[in-house]
Amino acid sequence: MDDNEDKNARDDKSALDAMLPGYYTELRRLAQSCLAAERPGHTLQPTALVHEAYLRLAGQHQIDWTCRAQVLALAATMMRRILVNHARARASQKRDAGVRVELDRELELIEGGQIHIEPLDEALTRLAALDERQASIVEMRFFGGLNIDETAAALGISPATVKREWKTARLWLIRELEAA
């Protein structure tokens, strides 16, 4: 790493450190939302999820830390990946230990509102191959807890487009998860 890259990395970390207190409450809310439907006694706590997401955020470069929607969208992505990795690690330790998360009201048709996180992650990966924007919308809305306007701001599209794409993506996910 040359001196310029090293300085930029330090500046990015300083910017994140300066902004984090303002985001901490929202990141904690996101973490609690992600973990709300987990099984009782889940080993991953909201604070640990926030701290792990922070460590991953700190490694990101060229992010506008003053853009709330962008930071929360990225945090939602990080939390999704952390939960998926946690579920895979747990499943590898114990067969059929599938971690389950509760989907939002619109997806409650599947198994009483709960699905295994690994099939959801696989379905989102397939959706991203078909339509990356729809996958991002699902990730931001479901894992990040962003509302329509926040998602629209993060993606630079209109709220009407987010609503339309969200509806289409939800229906596609329901079909995929019911078939699994």
N, C-alpha and C positions, 0 to 999 in steps of 0.2 A: 504494500500500500504506500503510495507516495504521500508527501506532506500535505498536498491539497486534499486528497481523499480522506486522510486522517483528520484534517481540520473539519471537513464537511460532516464526517461521522460524529465528531464531538459536538458540532453545532446542532445536528439532528437530535442527538441524545439530550443536549441542553434544552432544546425547544420542547421535546417530549416531557422532560422533567419539570419544566416550567408550567406546562399545560395539564399535567396529570392530576393535580389536586382538583381542578375544575371538572375533570372527566371521571374521577374516581367513583362518585355516587352513581353516575349513569352506568359505568362499567360494572359496578356491583349489582345494579338492578338487572342488567343484561345477564350476568352470571346467575343470579337467583332465578331469573326466568328460564334460563337454559336448564337449570338443575331442579326446577320445581316438580317436574313429573318423574324424576328419577326414583329408583327404588328406595325404600327407607334404609337408612344406614349407609348410603352411598359414600364411598371413601373420598370423593372429590368434593370439597367444600367451596362455596362461592368465593371466599377470599383467595383460596389457592388457585381457582380458575382465573380470577382477576390478575393475580400476580404472574401466572404463567402467560396470560395474554399480554401483559405488560412487557415481559421479557422478550416475547416475539415481536411486539410492536417496536421495542427499542432497537431491534435489528433491522428495521425497515429504513430505507433512505428515500429522500425526495418526496416526502409527504408534507402536505400543508397541515401542520398540527393545529392551526387555528380554524380549520374547516371541520366543524363538529360532525356533520353527516359523514364525511370521508373517514374520520377517525373511528366513529362508531361502526361504520360498515366494515372497515378493516378488522376491528375488534371482534365483530360477529363472525367473520371468516376464521379468525384465529381461535375463537372459542369452539366453533364447530370442529375444527381440526383437532383441538385438544380433547374434546369429548369423544371423537371417533378413535383417536389413538388410545385413550383411556379404555374405551370399550373393547378394542382389539386386544390390548394387553390383558385385560381381565378375562376375556373369552379364551385367550391362549392359556391362561392358568387353570381354567375350569371349563370343561366342555358345556356347551349350551348355556352359558352364563350371559346370554344376550342382554345388554343394557337397553332399557326402554326409556323413551322420552315421550312426553305428551305433545301432540300436535295441537295447533290452534283449533278454534271452533269449526272452521271450515273443513277441516280434515278429520273430524271426529267419526266419520263413517267407517274408518278402518279400525278394527279391533277395539271398539269403545274409546277411540281417541289416542291409543298408544301404539307405537310401532318400535321395532328394534332400530337402533341408530345406524347400524351398519347397512341394512338394506336401504334406509333413507339416504345415507351417504352415497351408496352405489347408484341409486335412482337419480340423485342430484348430479352425479358425474355423467350419467347418460344424458340427462337433460342439458347439461352444459355443452355436451358434444352436439346437440341439436340446436340449442338456443342459449348461448352464454348469458345474455341479458336476463332471460327468465330465471335461470339458475341463480344469478346474482340477486334478483328480486326476492326469490324464496329464501335465500341465505340471510339477506338483510332483514326481511320481515319475520321469519321464523326464529333464526338463531340470534339475530340482533335486536329483535323487538322494535325495529324502526317502524314508524307509521308511514302512510302513503306519501305525505309531503317530504319527510326526511329521506325516504328511499329515492324519491324523484330528484331531490337536491343532490344526493350522493352520486346518482347516475347521470345527472344533467339531462333529464327527460321530464316530460309533463306528468303531473299527477294522474291525468286521465290514462296515459300510456301505462303507468305503473298499475293502475286498477285493472286494466284490460289484460296485461301480461300476467299479473298475479292470479287472476281468475283462470286463465288458460293453463298456467303452470300448476295450480292446485289440482285442476281436473286431470291433467296429465299424470301428476304424482299419485293421485288416488288410484287411477287405472294401473299404473306400474306397481304400486305397493299391494294392491288387491291381487294382482297376478302372481306376485312373488310367493 
